[in-house]
Amino acid sequence: MRPLRRAVLAAGSVLTLTALAACSSTAPEDAGDSLQQLQDDGSITVAFNGEEPYSYEDGGELTGATIKLNEAIFGELGIDTVEGVQTEWNSLIPGLTAGRYDAVSAGMSILPERCEEAIFSEPEIMYTTAFLTPAGNPDDLTDMQSAKDAGVTLAVLSGAIEEGYSESLGIETVKVGSPQDALDAVTSGRADASALTAISLNALVARSNADVEVTDSFVAEIDGVPQIGAGATVFPKGEEELRDAYNEKLAEIVAHEDRWLEIMGPFGFTAAERPVEGLTAERLCEGDLEALATELAPELGLDG
């Protein structure tokens, strides 16, 4: 085990899903060798952000849709133990590139700027956006343009895709570290609303007694271009072998709706969030969302 990983374990930051096993190495000099090392160790460590329903701690154990998907896929690869390190959203990729963990399991959106820093699996989840508002939705928010027109202040996760949407449209934001922080910002009046993935907000409100609501979900548009969003597991650059082995097993799950729903359904995901055929990490990394939306319009329900 590398000294850095040993320090992380000693600090108690790692949550073990199954029996504790030896950690793997993700040091740069080991790039490309991780798959075999992980299989030999029988263990992999992933970073998570603590965002329901993707990856979070519940009763001292790590759970969530992306964690269960990771467990299924890594298990098929002979890596039976998945451990987690909770990390703030904006530090997920920096920590990955620094070798503090082997992958990121947080439903992270595949964006061109992120693709320059790390490598993504094929899409695991498709996203829509929604707003968390005070009860009654007093600003009548329906989409990102309506937030701009209303002149509201939005609470957004620092480094998350909704921050980028807001910046592109010139919407004032309050940057927060977690969905719970976003809820607190809205209920305290520091923000008029919060923008986040619809499924995250629904999970948040389901366990809250706050006098708030979640709007209908929508596909955000920037300059008339639908912002097609898909999340994936993230690996360090140089770990293409590990990523490709993961993708092979992922494709078998995504191709069969029943199997995908068996894993993701208990966390509130529906067939509407299952990635459509033709939506790839490569295309999302290229960033030409206008061309992608045109090509996949029927599959995405964007053809009117």
Short mmCIF file of the C-alpha atoms (twelve columns), coordinates in Angstrom:
data_MODEL
# 
_entry.id   MODEL 
# 
loop_
_atom_site.group_PDB 
_atom_site.id 
_atom_site.type_symbol 
_atom_site.label_atom_id 
_atom_site.label_alt_id 
_atom_site.label_comp_id 
_atom_site.label_asym_id 
_atom_site.label_seq_id 
_atom_site.Cartn_x 
_atom_site.Cartn_y 
_atom_site.Cartn_z 
_atom_site.pdbx_PDB_model_num 
ATOM 1   C CA . MET A 1   0.000   0.000  0.000   1 
ATOM 2   C CA . ARG A 2   1.323   3.479  -0.855  1 
ATOM 3   C CA . PRO A 3   2.160   5.813  2.089   1 
ATOM 4   C CA . LEU A 4   -0.511  8.337  1.078   1 
ATOM 5   C CA . ARG A 5   -3.240  5.717  1.002   1 
ATOM 6   C CA . ARG A 6   -1.999  4.385  4.342   1 
ATOM 7   C CA . ALA A 7   -2.393  7.857  5.839   1 
ATOM 8   C CA . VAL A 8   -5.920  8.140  4.491   1 
ATOM 9   C CA . LEU A 9   -6.872  4.851  6.092   1 
ATOM 10  C CA . ALA A 10  -5.275  5.851  9.385   1 
ATOM 11  C CA . ALA A 11  -7.322  9.027  9.421   1 
ATOM 12  C CA . GLY A 12  -10.499 6.992  9.295   1 
ATOM 13  C CA . SER A 13  -11.704 8.518  6.032   1 
ATOM 14  C CA . VAL A 14  -12.284 5.220  4.303   1 
ATOM 15  C CA . LEU A 15  -15.600 3.410  4.546   1 
ATOM 16  C CA . THR A 16  -15.551 -0.288 3.735   1 
ATOM 17  C CA . LEU A 17  -18.507 -1.895 2.015   1 
ATOM 18  C CA . THR A 18  -17.343 -5.435 2.624   1 
ATOM 19  C CA . ALA A 19  -14.468 -6.937 4.563   1 
ATOM 20  C CA . LEU A 20  -11.459 -4.579 4.725   1 
ATOM 21  C CA . ALA A 21  -8.895  -5.508 2.106   1 
ATOM 22  C CA . ALA A 22  -5.538  -4.149 1.011   1 
ATOM 23  C CA . CYS A 23  -5.653  -0.914 -0.948  1 
ATOM 24  C CA . SER A 24  -4.407  -0.684 -4.492  1 
ATOM 25  C CA . SER A 25  -1.776  1.602  -5.888  1 
ATOM 26  C CA . THR A 26  -2.545  4.430  -8.226  1 
ATOM 27  C CA . ALA A 27  0.857   6.097  -8.227  1 
ATOM 28  C CA . PRO A 28  1.786   7.593  -11.590 1 
ATOM 29  C CA . GLU A 29  4.654   5.135  -12.006 1 
ATOM 30  C CA . ASP A 30  2.149   2.294  -11.770 1 
ATOM 31  C CA . ALA A 31  -0.162  3.718  -14.459 1 
ATOM 32  C CA . GLY A 32  -1.430  0.973  -16.707 1 
ATOM 33  C CA . ASP A 33  -0.775  -1.776 -14.143 1 
ATOM 34  C CA . SER A 34  -3.682  -1.038 -11.835 1 
ATOM 35  C CA . LEU A 35  -6.163  -3.590 -13.197 1 
ATOM 36  C CA . GLN A 36  -3.959  -6.535 -12.343 1 
ATOM 37  C CA . GLN A 37  -2.958  -4.992 -9.019  1 
ATOM 38  C CA . LEU A 38  -6.568  -4.341 -8.092  1 
ATOM 39  C CA . GLN A 39  -7.495  -7.904 -9.006  1 
ATOM 40  C CA . ASP A 40  -4.616  -9.237 -6.936  1 
ATOM 41  C CA . ASP A 41  -5.656  -7.080 -3.970  1 
ATOM 42  C CA . GLY A 42  -9.377  -7.739 -4.489  1 
ATOM 43  C CA . SER A 43  -10.072 -4.130 -3.491  1 
ATOM 44  C CA . ILE A 44  -10.583 -0.712 -5.064  1 
ATOM 45  C CA . THR A 45  -10.988 2.710  -3.446  1 
ATOM 46  C CA . VAL A 46  -13.349 5.272  -4.956  1 
ATOM 47  C CA . ALA A 47  -14.009 8.883  -4.022  1 
ATOM 48  C CA . PHE A 48  -17.585 9.909  -3.317  1 
ATOM 49  C CA . ASN A 49  -19.217 13.263 -2.611  1 
ATOM 50  C CA . GLY A 50  -21.968 12.223 -0.230  1 
ATOM 51  C CA . GLU A 51  -24.761 13.167 -2.631  1 
ATOM 52  C CA . GLU A 52  -27.912 11.062 -2.591  1 
ATOM 53  C CA . PRO A 53  -28.829 8.983  -4.495  1 
ATOM 54  C CA . TYR A 54  -25.457 8.569  -6.252  1 
ATOM 55  C CA . SER A 55  -22.903 7.785  -3.547  1 
ATOM 56  C CA . TYR A 56  -23.255 8.536  0.153   1 
ATOM 57  C CA . GLU A 57  -22.877 7.151  3.650   1 
ATOM 58  C CA . ASP A 58  -25.866 5.545  5.336   1 
ATOM 59  C CA . GLY A 59  -25.455 4.154  8.830   1 
ATOM 60  C CA . GLY A 60  -21.683 4.028  8.496   1 
ATOM 61  C CA . GLU A 61  -21.720 2.177  5.188   1 
ATOM 62  C CA . LEU A 62  -21.231 3.448  1.663   1 
ATOM 63  C CA . THR A 63  -24.189 3.051  -0.667  1 
ATOM 64  C CA . GLY A 64  -25.969 4.690  -3.595  1 
ATOM 65  C CA . ALA A 65  -26.696 3.990  -7.233  1 
ATOM 66  C CA . THR A 66  -23.197 4.553  -8.580  1 
ATOM 67  C CA . ILE A 67  -21.658 2.563  -5.748  1 
ATOM 68  C CA . LYS A 68  -23.942 -0.395 -6.416  1 
ATOM 69  C CA . LEU A 69  -23.131 -0.167 -10.111 1 
ATOM 70  C CA . ASN A 70  -19.426 -0.095 -9.271  1 
ATOM 71  C CA . GLU A 71  -19.820 -3.083 -6.984  1 
ATOM 72  C CA . ALA A 72  -21.537 -5.084 -9.711  1 
ATOM 73  C CA . ILE A 73  -18.966 -4.239 -12.382 1 
ATOM 74  C CA . PHE A 74  -15.805 -4.456 -10.303 1 
ATOM 75  C CA . GLY A 75  -17.114 -7.669 -8.791  1 
ATOM 76  C CA . GLU A 76  -17.335 -9.175 -12.277 1 
ATOM 77  C CA . LEU A 77  -13.739 -8.062 -12.822 1 
ATOM 78  C CA . GLY A 78  -12.610 -9.972 -9.744  1 
ATOM 79  C CA . ILE A 79  -12.411 -6.920 -7.461  1 
ATOM 80  C CA . ASP A 80  -14.809 -7.772 -4.672  1 
ATOM 81  C CA . THR A 81  -14.311 -4.925 -2.200  1 
ATOM 82  C CA . VAL A 82  -15.218 -1.277 -2.886  1 
ATOM 83  C CA . GLU A 83  -14.009 1.280  -0.343  1 
ATOM 84  C CA . GLY A 84  -14.814 4.990  -0.282  1 
ATOM 85  C CA . VAL A 85  -13.160 8.288  0.571   1 
ATOM 86  C CA . GLN A 86  -15.581 11.206 1.035   1 
ATOM 87  C CA . THR A 87  -14.327 14.238 -0.860  1 
ATOM 88  C CA . GLU A 88  -15.686 17.701 -1.629  1 
ATOM 89  C CA . TRP A 89  -16.950 17.992 -5.179  1 
ATOM 90  C CA . ASN A 90  -14.310 20.430 -6.404  1 
ATOM 91  C CA . SER A 91  -11.544 18.157 -5.078  1 
ATOM 92  C CA . LEU A 92  -12.696 14.901 -6.660  1 
ATOM 93  C CA . ILE A 93  -10.584 15.079 -9.828  1 
ATOM 94  C CA . PRO A 94  -7.555  16.751 -8.192  1 
ATOM 95  C CA . GLY A 95  -7.504  13.951 -5.633  1 
ATOM 96  C CA . LEU A 96  -7.798  11.370 -8.389  1 
ATOM 97  C CA . THR A 97  -4.862  12.775 -10.323 1 
ATOM 98  C CA . ALA A 98  -2.855  12.962 -7.085  1 
ATOM 99  C CA . GLY A 99  -3.351  9.208  -6.556  1 
ATOM 100 C CA . ARG A 100 -5.460  9.390  -3.404  1 
ATOM 101 C CA . TYR A 101 -7.971  6.881  -4.788  1 
ATOM 102 C CA . ASP A 102 -8.444  4.690  -7.848  1 
ATOM 103 C CA . ALA A 103 -11.646 6.163  -9.293  1 
ATOM 104 C CA . VAL A 104 -14.422 8.671  -8.663  1 
ATOM 105 C CA . SER A 105 -17.936 7.348  -8.083  1 
ATOM 106 C CA . ALA A 106 -20.178 10.409 -7.907  1 
ATOM 107 C CA . GLY A 107 -22.294 10.451 -11.072 1 
ATOM 108 C CA . MET A 108 -19.929 13.109 -12.438 1 
ATOM 109 C CA . SER A 109 -21.016 14.739 -15.701 1 
ATOM 110 C CA . ILE A 110 -18.772 14.139 -18.693 1 
ATOM 111 C CA . LEU A 111 -17.511 17.592 -19.726 1 
ATOM 112 C CA . PRO A 112 -14.709 18.540 -22.149 1 
ATOM 113 C CA . GLU A 113 -12.680 20.376 -19.513 1 
ATOM 114 C CA . ARG A 114 -12.876 17.368 -17.197 1 
ATOM 115 C CA . CYS A 115 -11.848 15.052 -20.032 1 
ATOM 116 C CA . GLU A 116 -8.583  16.989 -20.240 1 
ATOM 117 C CA . GLU A 117 -7.776  15.990 -16.669 1 
ATOM 118 C CA . ALA A 118 -9.083  12.422 -16.397 1 
ATOM 119 C CA . ILE A 119 -10.745 9.625  -18.389 1 
ATOM 120 C CA . PHE A 120 -14.415 8.693  -18.128 1 
ATOM 121 C CA . SER A 121 -16.283 5.453  -18.486 1 
ATOM 122 C CA . GLU A 122 -19.131 5.357  -20.968 1 
ATOM 123 C CA . PRO A 123 -22.291 7.088  -19.692 1 
ATOM 124 C CA . GLU A 124 -23.965 5.364  -16.756 1 
ATOM 125 C CA . ILE A 125 -26.756 7.866  -16.030 1 
ATOM 126 C CA . MET A 126 -28.504 10.597 -18.002 1 
ATOM 127 C CA . TYR A 127 -29.451 13.846 -16.309 1 
ATOM 128 C CA . THR A 128 -32.143 16.461 -16.256 1 
ATOM 129 C CA . THR A 129 -32.050 19.633 -14.179 1 
ATOM 130 C CA . ALA A 130 -34.541 20.994 -11.653 1 
ATOM 131 C CA . PHE A 131 -34.840 23.755 -9.073  1 
ATOM 132 C CA . LEU A 132 -35.268 23.505 -5.334  1 
ATOM 133 C CA . THR A 133 -37.462 26.447 -4.358  1 
ATOM 134 C CA . PRO A 134 -39.464 27.664 -1.374  1 
ATOM 135 C CA . ALA A 135 -42.938 26.109 -1.326  1 
ATOM 136 C CA . GLY A 136 -45.101 27.560 -4.068  1 
ATOM 137 C CA . ASN A 137 -42.144 28.342 -6.347  1 
ATOM 138 C CA . PRO A 138 -42.580 32.121 -5.803  1 
ATOM 139 C CA . ASP A 139 -40.303 33.089 -8.708  1 
ATOM 140 C CA . ASP A 140 -42.111 30.720 -11.092 1 
ATOM 141 C CA . LEU A 141 -38.917 28.992 -12.160 1 
ATOM 142 C CA . THR A 142 -39.252 26.528 -15.029 1 
ATOM 143 C CA . ASP A 143 -35.840 26.496 -16.729 1 
ATOM 144 C CA . MET A 144 -32.477 28.253 -16.616 1 
ATOM 145 C CA . GLN A 145 -33.689 31.155 -18.751 1 
ATOM 146 C CA . SER A 146 -36.552 31.771 -16.339 1 
ATOM 147 C CA . ALA A 147 -34.019 32.005 -13.503 1 
ATOM 148 C CA . LYS A 148 -32.089 34.609 -15.453 1 
ATOM 149 C CA . ASP A 149 -35.233 36.558 -16.291 1 
ATOM 150 C CA . ALA A 150 -36.363 36.521 -12.660 1 
ATOM 151 C CA . GLY A 151 -32.997 37.809 -11.439 1 
ATOM 152 C CA . VAL A 152 -32.725 35.141 -8.764  1 
ATOM 153 C CA . THR A 153 -29.663 34.008 -6.862  1 
ATOM 154 C CA . LEU A 154 -29.048 30.267 -7.229  1 
ATOM 155 C CA . ALA A 155 -27.222 27.985 -4.815  1 
ATOM 156 C CA . VAL A 156 -25.015 25.656 -6.857  1 
ATOM 157 C CA . LEU A 157 -22.428 23.031 -5.986  1 
ATOM 158 C CA . SER A 158 -18.967 24.464 -6.486  1 
ATOM 159 C CA . GLY A 159 -17.514 22.889 -9.638  1 
ATOM 160 C CA . ALA A 160 -20.778 21.215 -10.652 1 
ATOM 161 C CA . ILE A 161 -22.363 21.572 -14.074 1 
ATOM 162 C CA . GLU A 162 -25.129 23.859 -12.792 1 
ATOM 163 C CA . GLU A 163 -22.466 26.384 -11.811 1 
ATOM 164 C CA . GLY A 164 -21.376 26.424 -15.450 1 
ATOM 165 C CA . TYR A 165 -24.941 26.886 -16.679 1 
ATOM 166 C CA . SER A 166 -25.396 29.829 -14.332 1 
ATOM 167 C CA . GLU A 167 -22.124 31.477 -15.316 1 
ATOM 168 C CA . SER A 168 -22.964 31.131 -19.014 1 
ATOM 169 C CA . LEU A 169 -26.267 32.933 -18.464 1 
ATOM 170 C CA . GLY A 170 -24.978 35.529 -16.027 1 
ATOM 171 C CA . ILE A 171 -27.058 34.251 -13.109 1 
ATOM 172 C CA . GLU A 172 -25.834 35.252 -9.658  1 
ATOM 173 C CA . THR A 173 -24.820 32.234 -7.564  1 
ATOM 174 C CA . VAL A 174 -23.967 31.162 -4.056  1 
ATOM 175 C CA . LYS A 175 -21.423 28.340 -4.228  1 
ATOM 176 C CA . VAL A 176 -21.910 25.533 -1.727  1 
ATOM 177 C CA . GLY A 177 -20.194 22.266 -0.920  1 
ATOM 178 C CA . SER A 178 -23.113 19.827 -0.766  1 
ATOM 179 C CA . PRO A 179 -26.812 19.448 -1.607  1 
ATOM 180 C CA . GLN A 180 -27.635 19.910 2.085   1 
ATOM 181 C CA . ASP A 181 -25.733 23.194 2.017   1 
ATOM 182 C CA . ALA A 182 -27.832 24.220 -0.993  1 
ATOM 183 C CA . LEU A 183 -31.031 23.417 0.903   1 
ATOM 184 C CA . ASP A 184 -29.775 25.430 3.869   1 
ATOM 185 C CA . ALA A 185 -28.977 28.361 1.585   1 
ATOM 186 C CA . VAL A 186 -32.545 28.368 0.243   1 
ATOM 187 C CA . THR A 187 -34.266 27.980 3.607   1 
ATOM 188 C CA . SER A 188 -32.095 30.681 5.192   1 
ATOM 189 C CA . GLY A 189 -32.741 33.119 2.352   1 
ATOM 190 C CA . ARG A 190 -29.120 33.305 1.184   1 
ATOM 191 C CA . ALA A 191 -30.337 31.974 -2.169  1 
ATOM 192 C CA . ASP A 192 -33.701 32.169 -3.880  1 
ATOM 193 C CA . ALA A 193 -33.434 28.631 -5.236  1 
ATOM 194 C CA . SER A 194 -30.943 25.885 -5.988  1 
ATOM 195 C CA . ALA A 195 -30.224 24.224 -9.327  1 
ATOM 196 C CA . LEU A 196 -29.142 20.589 -9.321  1 
ATOM 197 C CA . THR A 197 -29.978 17.311 -11.014 1 
ATOM 198 C CA . ALA A 198 -33.650 16.513 -10.572 1 
ATOM 199 C CA . ILE A 199 -33.051 13.117 -9.015  1 
ATOM 200 C CA . SER A 200 -30.670 14.593 -6.407  1 
ATOM 201 C CA . LEU A 201 -33.160 17.250 -5.373  1 
ATOM 202 C CA . ASN A 202 -36.016 14.768 -5.111  1 
ATOM 203 C CA . ALA A 203 -33.879 12.562 -2.864  1 
ATOM 204 C CA . LEU A 204 -32.910 15.572 -0.763  1 
ATOM 205 C CA . VAL A 205 -36.476 16.783 -0.249  1 
ATOM 206 C CA . ALA A 206 -37.736 13.275 0.513   1 
ATOM 207 C CA . ARG A 207 -35.717 13.260 3.741   1 
ATOM 208 C CA . SER A 208 -36.261 16.911 4.653   1 
ATOM 209 C CA . ASN A 209 -39.016 18.611 6.620   1 
ATOM 210 C CA . ALA A 210 -38.237 21.997 5.083   1 
ATOM 211 C CA . ASP A 211 -41.033 23.982 3.444   1 
ATOM 212 C CA . VAL A 212 -39.620 23.599 -0.070  1 
ATOM 213 C CA . GLU A 213 -40.460 21.902 -3.349  1 
ATOM 214 C CA . VAL A 214 -38.777 20.607 -6.483  1 
ATOM 215 C CA . THR A 215 -39.845 21.904 -9.882  1 
ATOM 216 C CA . ASP A 216 -40.512 19.730 -12.896 1 
ATOM 217 C CA . SER A 217 -37.272 18.601 -14.496 1 
ATOM 218 C CA . PHE A 218 -35.984 19.984 -17.771 1 
ATOM 219 C CA . VAL A 219 -33.053 19.742 -20.184 1 
ATOM 220 C CA . ALA A 220 -31.132 22.976 -19.716 1 
ATOM 221 C CA . GLU A 221 -30.500 25.090 -22.809 1 
ATOM 222 C CA . ILE A 222 -27.634 27.513 -23.304 1 
ATOM 223 C CA . ASP A 223 -27.807 29.718 -26.418 1 
ATOM 224 C CA . GLY A 224 -30.523 27.434 -27.764 1 
ATOM 225 C CA . VAL A 225 -28.409 24.273 -27.407 1 
ATOM 226 C CA . PRO A 226 -29.779 21.452 -25.198 1 
ATOM 227 C CA . GLN A 227 -27.193 20.637 -22.543 1 
ATOM 228 C CA . ILE A 228 -27.275 16.869 -22.758 1 
ATOM 229 C CA . GLY A 229 -25.893 15.530 -19.507 1 
ATOM 230 C CA . ALA A 230 -24.577 12.112 -18.617 1 
ATOM 231 C CA . GLY A 231 -22.616 10.915 -15.607 1 
ATOM 232 C CA . ALA A 232 -19.910 8.283  -15.419 1 
ATOM 233 C CA . THR A 233 -17.184 6.762  -13.274 1 
ATOM 234 C CA . VAL A 234 -13.890 8.615  -13.592 1 
ATOM 235 C CA . PHE A 235 -10.395 7.108  -13.786 1 
ATOM 236 C CA . PRO A 236 -6.909  8.638  -13.829 1 
ATOM 237 C CA . LYS A 237 -5.242  9.273  -17.154 1 
ATOM 238 C CA . GLY A 238 -3.041  6.335  -18.066 1 
ATOM 239 C CA . GLU A 239 -5.562  3.803  -16.734 1 
ATOM 240 C CA . GLU A 240 -7.213  3.030  -20.064 1 
ATOM 241 C CA . GLU A 241 -6.907  -0.710 -19.474 1 
ATOM 242 C CA . LEU A 242 -8.886  -0.441 -16.250 1 
ATOM 243 C CA . ARG A 243 -11.414 1.922  -17.852 1 
ATOM 244 C CA . ASP A 244 -11.862 -0.326 -20.900 1 
ATOM 245 C CA . ALA A 245 -12.394 -3.424 -18.757 1 
ATOM 246 C CA . TYR A 246 -14.984 -1.481 -16.760 1 
ATOM 247 C CA . ASN A 247 -16.701 -0.304 -19.958 1 
ATOM 248 C CA . GLU A 248 -17.011 -3.845 -21.270 1 
ATOM 249 C CA . LYS A 249 -19.038 -4.909 -18.230 1 
ATOM 250 C CA . LEU A 250 -20.943 -1.608 -18.092 1 
ATOM 251 C CA . ALA A 251 -22.139 -2.064 -21.688 1 
ATOM 252 C CA . GLU A 252 -23.702 -5.403 -20.786 1 
ATOM 253 C CA . ILE A 253 -25.701 -3.754 -17.994 1 
ATOM 254 C CA . VAL A 254 -26.811 -0.623 -19.856 1 
ATOM 255 C CA . ALA A 255 -27.896 -2.677 -22.883 1 
ATOM 256 C CA . HIS A 256 -30.489 -4.505 -20.796 1 
ATOM 257 C CA . GLU A 257 -33.034 -2.174 -19.227 1 
ATOM 258 C CA . ASP A 258 -34.204 -4.702 -16.635 1 
ATOM 259 C CA . ARG A 259 -30.702 -5.296 -15.346 1 
ATOM 260 C CA . TRP A 260 -29.874 -1.579 -15.260 1 
ATOM 261 C CA . LEU A 261 -33.099 -0.888 -13.348 1 
ATOM 262 C CA . GLU A 262 -32.408 -3.741 -10.947 1 
ATOM 263 C CA . ILE A 263 -29.284 -1.877 -9.817  1 
ATOM 264 C CA . MET A 264 -30.392 1.739  -10.201 1 
ATOM 265 C CA . GLY A 265 -34.138 1.524  -9.580  1 
ATOM 266 C CA . PRO A 266 -33.973 1.163  -5.783  1 
ATOM 267 C CA . PHE A 267 -32.387 4.624  -5.672  1 
ATOM 268 C CA . GLY A 268 -35.141 6.341  -7.629  1 
ATOM 269 C CA . PHE A 269 -33.748 6.073  -11.145 1 
ATOM 270 C CA . THR A 270 -36.121 5.197  -13.976 1 
ATOM 271 C CA . ALA A 271 -35.772 4.101  -17.568 1 
ATOM 272 C CA . ALA A 272 -35.704 7.796  -18.506 1 
ATOM 273 C CA . GLU A 273 -32.240 8.064  -16.919 1 
ATOM 274 C CA . ARG A 274 -30.796 5.033  -18.720 1 
ATOM 275 C CA . PRO A 275 -28.268 6.230  -21.353 1 
ATOM 276 C CA . VAL A 276 -29.552 6.095  -24.919 1 
ATOM 277 C CA . GLU A 277 -27.715 4.276  -27.676 1 
ATOM 278 C CA . GLY A 278 -25.261 6.537  -29.453 1 
ATOM 279 C CA . LEU A 279 -24.490 8.713  -26.436 1 
ATOM 280 C CA . THR A 280 -20.791 8.112  -25.762 1 
ATOM 281 C CA . ALA A 281 -18.088 9.531  -23.545 1 
ATOM 282 C CA . GLU A 282 -16.065 10.407 -26.633 1 
ATOM 283 C CA . ARG A 283 -18.860 12.544 -28.085 1 
ATOM 284 C CA . LEU A 284 -19.505 14.273 -24.767 1 
ATOM 285 C CA . CYS A 285 -15.792 14.958 -24.334 1 
ATOM 286 C CA . GLU A 286 -15.775 16.593 -27.769 1 
ATOM 287 C CA . GLY A 287 -18.394 18.998 -26.468 1 
ATOM 288 C CA . ASP A 288 -20.399 19.513 -29.671 1 
ATOM 289 C CA . LEU A 289 -23.746 19.242 -27.921 1 
ATOM 290 C CA . GLU A 290 -25.633 20.882 -30.787 1 
ATOM 291 C CA . ALA A 291 -24.602 18.140 -33.229 1 
ATOM 292 C CA . LEU A 292 -25.187 15.453 -30.630 1 
ATOM 293 C CA . ALA A 293 -28.666 16.765 -29.822 1 
ATOM 294 C CA . THR A 294 -29.552 16.822 -33.518 1 
ATOM 295 C CA . GLU A 295 -28.363 13.257 -34.089 1 
ATOM 296 C CA . LEU A 296 -30.013 11.845 -30.972 1 
ATOM 297 C CA . ALA A 297 -33.150 13.997 -30.957 1 
ATOM 298 C CA . PRO A 298 -35.634 11.092 -31.346 1 
ATOM 299 C CA . GLU A 299 -33.919 9.015  -28.651 1 
ATOM 300 C CA . LEU A 300 -33.739 11.996 -26.307 1 
ATOM 301 C CA . GLY A 301 -37.276 13.195 -26.942 1 
ATOM 302 C CA . LEU A 302 -36.013 16.516 -28.318 1 
ATOM 303 C CA . ASP A 303 -37.701 16.324 -31.719 1 
ATOM 304 C CA . GLY A 304 -40.866 18.065 -30.675 1 
# 
